[in-house]
Amino acid sequence: MMSNQKPSYRITNWSEYNKSLKQRGSLTIWLSEDFEENWLAVKQDKKGCGRPFLYSDNCMKLMLTLRHLFKLALRQLTGFVDSLFGLLGKTLPVPEFSRLSKRMETSLSGLHLPSLEKDSHLIIDSSGLKVFGEKEWLETKYGKQYQRKVWRKLHIGIDGQGFIVAREMTTHLTDDDLVFLLF
């Protein structure tokens, strides 16, 4: 009869093992060779409404990527990029948090999902989500069973390319075919 236990390994080379554990915490960021030249916005010949951009779209995309990758607030993000430039020996200006807030809003709006006007496949599925509330907390603390359990269903519509094009949150009593009519 086979057991489902994980195999155990005996470590024989502790110095290499310690180095590999340290390497897990290593941070490597690769920036393109020309990122300095593309950091600031190019002066525009035409006059438009509003103040011209000081920082390029590439700068904003890099800042947005770092923000979501490391889950940083805007002020933390400016400090992170400033210290990163200090480590790299670069003297580039870093956008302040208020400018990031305004520009990142437009960066996110630049993402366009494919149109549903043409014929395509739509995959609909749902998943039950348990709402963990006061009664569940009491049940785990005191071991008593409570009558009412709260569940929600998340119905998701995905196109053939894997983009989420529709979503709906309902009670546990709603079927997928009823939600399909809402999509």
ABEGO torsion letter per residue (X at the ends): XBBABBBBBBBABAAAAAAAAAAAABBBBBBBAAAAAAABBBBBABBBBEBBBABBAAAAAAAAAAAAAAGBBAAAAAAAAAAAAAAAGBBBBBBBAAAAAAAAAAAAAABBBBBAABBBBBBBBBBBBBBBBAAAAAAAAAGBBBABBBBBBBBBBBBAAGBBABBBBBBAABBAAAAAAAX
